[in-house]
Amino acid sequence: MPVRPLPRCQPPLPPWARQGRLLLAGALLLPGGCHALDVPPPLVPPPAATAEGPLHWPVQPPAPLAAQDPRIWVALASRLGPPSDQDPAGPVPLRLSSAGKEPLTLVTADNRAVSAPELLLHWRWQALAEPLLWRRRVLGPFASFESAEEMANQWRQLGVAAVIAHPGEWEVWAPASAPSPPGQKAALVERRETRRAVLELRRPKGVLALTGPLRLKAPAGLLWRGGVYGGPFRLQPDAYGSWTLVEEVPLERYLEGVLPHEIGAGSPPAALEAQAVLARTWALRNSHRFRVDGYHLCSDTQCQVYADPRLAGAAVRQAIQRSRGQVLSWQGQPIHAVYHASNGGVAAGYDEVWNGAPLPYLRPFVDGPASLSRGLSLPLAPEPLKRLLRESAPAYGADHPLFRWQRLLSADDLARATASGPTPIGAVQRLTVLERGPSGRVLALQISGSKGSRVLRRDAIRRRLRQLPSTLFVVTPAGSGLWRLVGGGFGHGAGLSQAGAIDLARHGWSAPRILSRYYPDTQLRSTADLASGGNPSEAP
């Protein structure tokens, strides 16, 4: 697809964003195509192609986000396709149903249209004219996109065309000849493809082959997995040979599908408004997350949970309207607006959670009134940390059900957590905290066995030990092959604590005041302000 010349504007697009790649995924564009906003802040760019050929199935990047009324391409379902040949059930057809009387209209890549109240699309394998061989270097898996992005940027600093992928877990891919980043060893992965999954529509007058991308219009809405979505939609192949059902949803409607599932529709108005600002900011800042697969965001916990927007009641819609177009910014860019359910009484810094440099607006602090802060100083020493975890009040959000928790881990639990490592560690004998961050969160957890040991770091701790609500915990032996973990909070702990925000809102705090507490030195601005370089919005 040709790329039209961009008009001059400030700041100008870097050269790598003007070379036939539909611009940087996640960039906001002023009317006429002028670059308005880099999302996320400028990073080392991944080249679009390499001299060694493609690393994966070719995918067209998602459309860039417009400055006015941006539309998020969100995956309602990913990795769609036929099961393996060994599955006796065979491929299950893809059923698409209209939510009302008006029919669906499916438009093929060559602009043929088919309309019906329900479309039953069948999967089949299509043989390739010539086999394809993917050869790539792979780093991972990583516990989060953030950690994968940090490694991808280190690789790009070496001039390597690294891309972030999510074939099941987060990985970073690069050409087969690429050198590994310092201190890392990238695996060489080869895959020979002789076929690919395609769809077909079986009609009395014949079979219509559907190779994608396909456009789907649903005037009455699409009924999908119990919810109704407005669309329009796309059915498109991804980087792995499977398919994705994508909704092109206006940003403000997208928020209606996020807020009820992230903070709860019954939260106080100020907390709902703060969440609306954060969900909007997060979506813009992270719209490059699934670029390799041709869309912006997913709809599960790897992004923000997005489901049926009809579940947004009047309070949610009012919060979105009151904050319409507002984002949190730092140095003229949307912040990385991470949030979580409960911080257990102490917020985490960015670098306590993910690999990478600290972010100045994500700092550790005691999240309670002055009486609590006076009794606890950061970094938390072992005894104050134990005392904090024995208490429930007076921290903000102390009524959250996981504000305090206990878990009993067995040697078998720990063995399963290390089973996929490069070398077995044998029978588990010890569980040791090697390092903590200023907020008291565990940064390095060592699992020692009869044949060796494994160290889990930061976000990998909860990714491997999924029964742990957070990394804010202390460990004590609880018998032979047993360890008791006493902890606090639910989630990574950085940024806004939803339980804390709800508590503060009940005490009369406004949304801007709540946001300034959890993201100090940030500014509440509109996307129009950021596009024009105007002054920040005044907080009431």
C-alpha positions in Angstrom: 0.0 0.0 0.0 1.5 3.4 -0.9 2.1 5.9 1.9 1.2 9.5 1.1 3.8 12.2 2.0 3.4 13.6 5.5 3.0 17.4 6.0 5.6 19.0 8.2 4.8 19.2 11.9 6.4 19.1 15.3 7.9 16.8 16.2 8.7 15.3 12.8 8.4 11.6 12.2 11.7 9.7 12.3 12.8 8.3 9.0 12.1 4.7 10.0 8.4 5.6 10.5 8.1 6.9 6.9 9.3 3.9 4.9 6.2 2.1 3.7 5.0 0.7 7.1 1.7 2.5 7.5 3.5 4.7 10.1 4.3 3.7 13.7 1.5 1.6 15.1 0.1 3.6 18.0 0.9 7.0 16.5 -1.9 9.6 16.6 -2.3 11.5 13.4 -3.6 15.0 13.0 -6.1 15.6 10.2 -4.3 15.3 6.9 -1.8 12.8 8.3 0.4 15.1 10.4 2.1 13.2 13.2 0.7 14.3 16.5 1.7 11.8 19.2 4.2 9.0 19.5 2.7 6.1 21.5 4.7 4.8 23.3 7.7 7.3 23.8 10.3 6.9 21.0 12.1 3.6 21.1 14.5 1.9 18.8 12.3 0.9 15.8 12.0 -2.6 14.5 12.7 -2.7 10.7 9.9 -4.0 8.7 11.8 -6.7 6.8 15.2 -8.3 6.8 17.6 -9.5 4.1 17.0 -13.1 5.3 13.3 -12.9 4.5 10.2 -12.8 6.8 10.2 -14.3 10.3 6.6 -15.2 10.2 3.5 -15.2 8.1 3.1 -11.8 6.5 0.6 -9.6 8.3 -0.5 -6.0 7.4 0.0 -3.7 10.4 -3.1 -2.2 12.0 -4.3 1.2 10.9 -2.7 4.1 12.8 -4.7 5.8 15.5 -6.3 9.2 14.5 -6.0 12.1 16.8 -9.8 12.6 16.7 -12.0 9.7 17.6 -9.3 7.0 17.4 -10.5 3.4 16.7 -8.9 0.6 18.5 -8.5 -2.8 16.7 -9.1 -5.2 19.6 -9.0 -9.0 19.2 -12.3 -10.5 20.5 -10.8 -14.0 19.7 -7.3 -15.0 18.6 -5.5 -18.2 17.5 -8.7 -19.3 15.6 -8.3 -22.2 13.2 -8.6 -25.9 12.7 -7.4 -28.2 15.5 -4.4 -30.5 15.0 -4.8 -33.5 12.7 -4.8 -35.8 15.7 -8.0 -34.2 17.1 -10.8 -36.7 16.5 -13.5 -34.1 16.7 -12.3 -32.4 13.6 -12.5 -28.6 12.8 -15.4 -26.8 14.4 -17.0 -24.3 12.1 -16.8 -20.6 13.0 -20.3 -19.4 13.6 -21.1 -15.6 13.3 -24.6 -14.5 14.2 -26.4 -11.1 14.0 -27.7 -9.9 17.3 -30.9 -8.5 15.6 -33.0 -8.7 12.5 -30.6 -7.0 10.2 -28.2 -9.5 8.5 -24.4 -9.7 8.7 -22.5 -8.7 5.6 -19.2 -10.4 4.9 -16.9 -8.7 2.4 -14.0 -10.7 0.9 -10.6 -9.4 0.1 -11.7 -9.0 -3.6 -14.8 -7.1 -2.5 -17.4 -9.8 -3.0 -20.2 -9.5 -0.4 -22.3 -12.1 1.2 -25.3 -11.3 3.5 -27.1 -13.5 5.9 -28.5 -13.5 9.5 -25.9 -16.1 10.4 -22.7 -17.2 8.7 -21.2 -20.6 9.2 -17.6 -20.6 8.0 -15.7 -23.8 7.7 -12.0 -24.3 8.2 -9.8 -26.3 5.8 -6.1 -26.7 5.2 -4.8 -25.2 1.9 -1.6 -26.6 0.5 1.1 -24.1 -0.4 2.5 -24.0 -3.9 6.0 -24.2 -2.4 7.0 -24.9 1.2 8.1 -22.0 3.3 10.8 -22.1 5.9 10.8 -19.7 8.8 14.2 -19.4 10.5 14.5 -17.1 13.5 16.3 -16.5 16.7 14.0 -16.6 19.7 14.4 -15.1 23.2 11.9 -16.0 25.8 9.4 -16.9 27.0 8.9 -13.7 29.0 6.4 -13.2 31.8 5.0 -10.0 30.4 5.0 -7.7 27.3 7.0 -5.2 29.3 9.9 -7.5 29.9 9.8 -8.7 26.3 9.9 -5.1 25.1 12.9 -4.3 27.2 14.8 -7.2 25.7 13.6 -6.3 22.2 14.9 -2.8 22.6 18.3 -4.1 23.8 18.4 -6.3 20.7 17.5 -3.3 18.4 20.3 -1.3 19.9 22.6 -3.8 18.2 20.9 -3.1 14.9 18.9 -6.3 15.0 15.3 -6.3 13.5 13.7 -7.7 16.6 9.9 -8.1 16.9 7.7 -9.0 19.9 5.3 -11.9 19.4 2.8 -13.8 21.5 2.4 -17.3 20.1 1.3 -18.5 23.5 3.8 -16.7 25.8 5.7 -13.4 25.1 8.7 -13.9 22.9 11.2 -11.8 20.9 12.1 -12.9 17.4 15.0 -11.8 15.2 16.7 -13.1 12.0 18.5 -16.4 12.3 21.9 -14.7 11.8 21.4 -12.1 14.5 23.9 -12.1 17.4 22.4 -12.6 20.9 22.2 -9.6 23.2 24.9 -9.5 25.9 24.3 -12.1 28.5 21.5 -13.9 26.6 21.4 -16.9 24.4 18.8 -16.9 21.6 17.5 -20.2 20.4 17.4 -21.0 16.7 13.9 -22.1 15.7 13.2 -23.5 12.3 9.7 -24.3 11.0 8.7 -25.7 7.6 5.2 -24.7 6.4 3.5 -26.7 3.7 0.0 -25.5 4.3 -2.1 -22.8 5.9 -5.5 -22.5 7.4 -8.2 -20.8 5.4 -11.9 -20.4 5.6 -14.6 -21.2 3.2 -18.3 -20.5 2.9 -20.3 -23.5 1.7 -23.3 -22.6 -0.4 -25.8 -24.5 -2.6 -24.3 -22.9 -5.6 -20.7 -23.7 -4.6 -17.9 -23.1 -2.2 -16.6 -19.5 -1.7 -12.9 -19.6 -0.6 -12.0 -16.9 1.9 -8.3 -16.1 2.3 -8.6 -12.9 4.3 -8.5 -10.3 5.5 -12.3 -10.3 5.6 -14.5 -7.4 6.6 -17.7 -8.0 8.5 -20.5 -5.5 9.0 -23.1 -6.1 11.7 -25.7 -3.2 11.7 -27.6 -4.9 14.6 -24.4 -6.0 16.4 -22.5 -9.3 16.4 -23.5 -11.9 18.9 -20.2 -13.4 20.1 -19.7 -15.6 23.2 -22.7 -14.3 25.0 -22.0 -10.6 24.3 -23.0 -8.1 21.6 -20.4 -6.0 19.9 -21.0 -3.1 17.4 -18.1 -3.5 15.1 -17.2 -3.2 12.3 -15.1 -6.4 12.3 -12.3 -8.1 10.6 -11.3 -11.7 10.2 -7.7 -11.8 9.4 -4.7 -14.2 9.6 -2.0 -13.6 12.2 1.8 -14.1 12.3 1.5 -17.8 13.3 -0.9 -19.1 10.6 -4.0 -18.9 12.7 -6.8 -16.3 12.6 -8.1 -13.4 14.7 -11.6 -11.9 15.0 -11.0 -8.1 15.4 -13.4 -5.4 16.3 -12.7 -1.9 15.1 -14.1 -0.1 18.1 -14.1 3.7 18.8 -12.0 4.4 21.8 -14.7 5.8 24.0 -17.0 2.8 23.3 -14.0 0.6 24.0 -13.9 2.1 27.5 -17.5 1.1 28.1 -16.4 -2.5 27.6 -13.3 -2.1 29.9 -14.5 -0.2 33.0 -17.1 -2.7 34.3 -14.6 -5.6 34.1 -11.5 -3.7 35.4 -12.9 -1.7 38.4 -16.6 -2.6 38.6 -19.6 -0.7 37.5 -20.7 0.0 41.1 -17.5 1.9 42.1 -17.8 5.5 43.2 -18.0 8.2 40.5 -14.5 9.6 41.1 -12.9 6.1 41.0 -14.8 5.3 37.8 -13.6 8.6 36.3 -10.0 8.0 37.3 -10.2 4.5 35.8 -11.6 5.9 32.5 -8.6 8.2 32.2 -6.2 5.4 32.9 -7.9 2.9 30.5 -7.9 5.5 27.8 -4.2 6.4 28.4 -3.2 2.7 28.6 -4.9 1.9 25.4 -3.1 4.7 23.5 0.3 4.0 25.1 0.1 0.3 24.4 -1.5 0.2 20.9 1.7 -1.3 19.5 1.4 -4.4 21.7 0.1 -6.8 19.0 1.4 -5.1 15.9 3.0 -8.3 14.6 -0.5 -9.8 14.5 -2.1 -6.9 12.7 -4.2 -5.4 15.6 -3.6 -3.1 18.5 -4.9 -4.8 21.7 -6.2 -8.1 23.0 -9.3 -8.4 25.2 -7.9 -10.4 28.1 -5.6 -9.8 31.0 -2.5 -9.5 28.7 -4.1 -6.1 27.9 -7.2 -4.6 29.5 -10.2 -6.9 29.9 -12.7 -5.9 27.3 -16.2 -7.5 27.0 -19.8 -6.6 26.1 -20.0 -2.8 26.2 -23.8 -3.1 27.0 -22.8 -3.9 30.6 -21.7 -0.3 31.1 -24.5 1.4 33.1 -25.2 5.0 33.5 -22.5 5.6 36.0 -19.8 4.2 33.8 -21.0 6.1 30.8 -21.1 9.3 32.8 -17.5 8.8 34.0 -16.3 8.2 30.5 -18.2 11.4 29.3 -16.8 13.5 32.1 -13.3 12.5 31.2 -13.8 12.3 27.5 -10.5 12.6 25.6 -8.4 13.0 28.8 -5.2 11.2 29.3 -2.3 11.3 31.8 0.9 12.6 30.3 4.5 13.1 31.2 6.9 15.2 29.1 4.1 15.5 26.5 3.5 11.8 26.0 0.8 9.4 27.5 2.2 7.6 30.5 2.5 3.9 30.9 -0.8 3.9 32.9 -0.5 0.5 34.7 -2.9 -0.3 37.5 -3.9 -3.2 39.6 -6.5 -4.4 42.2 -4.8 -3.8 45.5 -1.2 -2.8 46.5 -1.5 -4.2 50.0 -0.7 -0.8 51.6 2.5 0.0 49.7 2.9 0.9 46.1 5.7 -0.6 43.9 8.1 1.2 41.6 8.1 0.2 37.9 11.5 -1.5 38.2 10.3 -3.6 41.1 7.8 -5.3 38.7 9.4 -5.4 35.3 12.8 -5.4 33.7 13.8 -1.9 32.6 14.7 1.5 33.8 12.6 3.2 36.5 9.7 5.5 35.5 9.7 8.7 37.5 5.9 8.7 37.9 5.7 5.1 39.2 7.4 5.3 42.5 7.2 3.2 45.7 5.3 4.8 48.6 3.2 3.9 51.6 -0.4 4.0 50.5 -2.2 5.2 53.6 -2.8 8.3 55.8 0.0 10.2 57.4 -0.3 8.1 60.6 0.7 5.0 58.6 3.4 6.7 56.6 5.1 8.1 59.7 5.6 4.5 61.0 7.0 3.1 57.8 10.0 4.3 55.9 11.1 3.0 52.5 13.0 0.9 51.7 11.0 -1.4 54.0 13.3 -3.3 56.3 12.4 -6.9 57.2 10.7 -6.2 60.5 8.6 -3.3 59.4 7.5 -5.4 56.4 6.4 -8.2 58.6 4.5 -5.7 60.8 2.8 -4.2 57.8 1.6 -7.6 56.6 0.2 -8.4 60.1 -2.0 -5.3 60.0 -5.0 -4.4 57.9 -5.6 -0.8 58.7 -5.3 2.1 58.3 -4.0 1.7 54.7 -6.2 2.8 51.8 -8.1 -0.1 50.3 -7.8 -2.3 53.3 -11.2 -3.8 52.7 -10.1 -5.6 49.6 -10.5 -9.4 50.0 -6.8 -10.0 49.1 -5.4 -7.1 51.1 -3.9 -9.8 53.3 -3.5 -13.4 52.3 -1.6 -16.6 53.0 -0.6 -19.4 50.7 1.0 -22.8 51.5 3.4 -23.9 48.8 4.7 -27.5 48.6 7.8 -28.9 47.1 5.6 -30.3 44.3 4.2 -26.8 43.6 7.8 -25.4 43.3 8.9 -28.3 41.2 6.1 -27.7 38.7 7.1 -24.0 38.6 10.6 -24.9 37.5 9.8 -27.9 35.3 10.2 -26.1 32.0 13.7 -24.8 32.8 16.8 -25.7 30.8 18.1 -28.1 33.5 16.2 -30.0 36.3 16.9 -28.9 39.8 15.9 -32.2 41.4 13.9 -32.5 44.6 13.0 -29.1 46.0 14.7 -28.4 49.4 14.6 -24.6 50.0 12.7 -21.5 49.1 14.7 -18.3 49.6 14.1 -14.6 49.0 17.4 -13.2 47.6 16.4 -9.6 46.9 13.6 -7.2 47.7 12.7 -3.8 46.3 12.1 -0.6 48.3 8.4 -1.5 48.7 9.3 -4.8 50.2 8.3 -6.8 47.1 10.3 -9.8 46.1 12.6 -9.2 43.2 14.5 -12.5 43.2 13.1 -15.8 44.6 15.5 -18.9 44.6 14.1 -22.4 44.5 16.9 -24.8 45.5 16.8 -28.5 44.8 19.1 -31.6 45.1 20.6 -31.0 41.7 20.7 -27.2 41.4 18.6 -24.1 41.8 16.5 -21.7 39.8 15.9 -18.0 40.4 12.6 -16.4 39.5 12.8 -12.6 39.0 10.1 -9.9 39.2 7.1 -10.7 37.0 8.3 -14.2 36.4 7.6 -15.1 40.1 3.8 -14.7 39.7 3.9 -16.1 36.2 5.4 -19.3 37.4 3.6 -19.4 40.8 0.2 -18.4 39.7 -1.4 -19.1 43.1 0.4 -16.0 44.5 -1.8 -12.9 44.4 1.3 -10.6 44.5 5.1 -10.5 45.2 4.6 -8.6 48.5 5.2 -11.5 50.9 7.5 -13.1 53.5 8.4 -16.8 53.5 8.6 -19.1 56.5 9.1 -22.9 56.6 5.9 -24.8 57.5 7.1 -28.4 57.8 8.9 -30.9 55.6 8.6 -29.8 52.0 6.2 -26.9 52.9 6.5 -23.1 53.0 4.0 -20.6 54.2 3.8 -17.2 52.4 2.1 -14.3 54.2 1.5 -11.5 51.8 -0.6 -8.5 50.8 -2.3 -7.1 47.8 -3.5 -8.5 44.4 -1.6 -7.6 41.3 1.8 -6.1 40.4 1.4 -3.1 42.8 2.6 -0.3 40.5 0.4 2.7 39.7 -3.2 3.0 40.8 -4.6 0.6 43.4 -8.2 0.2 42.4 -9.1 -0.7 46.0 -7.3 2.4 47.2 -9.0 4.6 44.6 -12.4 3.4 45.6 -11.6 4.1 49.3 -10.3 7.6 48.5 -13.3 8.3 46.3 -15.6 7.4 49.2 -13.7 9.9 51.4 -14.4 12.6 48.9 -11.3 12.7 46.7 -11.8 13.9 43.1 -10.5 11.9 40.2 -7.6 14.3 39.4 -6.5 14.2 43.1 -6.6 10.4 43.1 -4.5 10.2 39.8 -2.0 12.7 41.1 -1.4 10.5 44.2 -0.7 7.4 42.2 1.1 9.1 39.3 3.0 12.0 40.8 4.2 14.8 38.5 2.0 13.7 35.6 -0.4 16.1 33.9 -4.1 15.5 33.0 -4.4 16.6 29.4 -6.6 16.0 26.4 -5.5 14.2 23.3 -6.2 17.5 21.4 -3.7 19.3 23.8 -1.1 16.7 23.1 -1.6 16.9 19.4 -1.3 20.6 19.4 1.4 20.9 22.1 -1.1 23.0 24.2 -1.2 23.6 27.9 -2.2 20.9 30.3 -5.8 20.8 31.5 -6.4 22.4 34.9 -7.4 19.9 37.6 -10.4 21.0 39.6 
